[in-house]
């Protein structure tokens, strides 16, 4: 399971994340930072991982949690 967050101290509000995944991210122009709308569904995790990897400042932080069986 994956959990996303935005590091507002490094986000430059370039908009790449919101353009790629508008259901998950939005740009808050008032504070000039991306905003996480919700956590990704399992079917969106690959796209969310790509968005985190492609973020030019590394502001999209992801934490993966082990799933106990």
C-alpha positions as CSV (number, residue, x, y, z in Angstrom):
1,X,0.0,0.0,0.0
2,X,1.2,3.5,-0.9
3,X,0.7,6.8,0.9
4,X,1.5,10.1,-0.7
5,X,2.3,13.5,0.7
6,X,3.5,16.8,-0.6
7,X,6.6,18.5,0.9
8,X,5.5,22.1,0.7
9,X,8.9,23.4,1.5
10,X,10.3,22.2,-1.9
11,X,7.2,22.3,-4.1
12,X,7.5,25.0,-6.8
13,X,3.9,24.4,-8.2
14,X,5.1,23.5,-11.6
15,X,1.8,21.7,-12.2
16,X,3.2,18.4,-13.6
17,X,1.5,16.3,-11.0
18,X,-1.9,18.0,-11.4
19,X,-1.7,17.7,-15.2
20,X,-0.8,14.1,-15.1
21,X,-3.2,13.0,-12.3
22,X,-5.9,15.6,-11.7
23,X,-7.9,13.2,-9.6
24,X,-5.1,13.1,-7.1
25,X,-3.3,16.5,-7.3
26,X,-4.3,20.2,-7.6
27,X,-2.2,23.3,-7.6
28,X,-3.1,25.8,-4.9
29,X,-2.2,29.1,-6.5
30,X,-2.7,31.0,-3.3
31,X,0.1,29.2,-1.5
32,X,2.0,28.2,-4.7
33,X,2.1,24.5,-3.8
34,X,0.5,21.3,-5.0
35,X,-2.2,19.9,-2.9
36,X,-3.1,16.2,-2.5
37,X,-6.8,15.6,-3.1
38,X,-6.8,12.0,-2.0
39,X,-4.6,8.9,-1.8
40,X,-4.2,6.8,-4.9
41,X,-6.4,3.8,-5.5
42,X,-4.5,0.6,-6.1
43,X,-5.0,1.0,-9.8
44,X,-3.4,4.5,-9.7
45,X,-0.3,3.5,-7.7
46,X,1.9,3.0,-10.8
47,X,1.0,6.4,-12.1
48,X,1.5,8.1,-8.7
49,X,4.9,6.5,-8.4
50,X,5.9,7.9,-11.9
51,X,4.6,11.3,-10.8
52,X,6.8,11.2,-7.7
53,X,9.8,10.1,-9.7
54,X,9.2,12.8,-12.3
55,X,8.6,15.6,-9.8
56,X,11.4,18.1,-10.6
57,X,12.0,19.1,-7.0
58,X,11.1,15.7,-5.3
59,X,8.2,17.3,-3.5
60,X,5.9,14.3,-3.9
61,X,6.9,12.0,-1.1
62,X,5.7,8.4,-1.0
63,X,5.7,5.9,1.7
64,X,5.1,2.3,1.0
65,X,3.5,0.2,3.8
66,X,3.9,-3.6,4.1
67,X,0.7,-5.4,3.8
68,X,0.3,-8.2,6.4
69,X,-1.3,-11.4,5.1
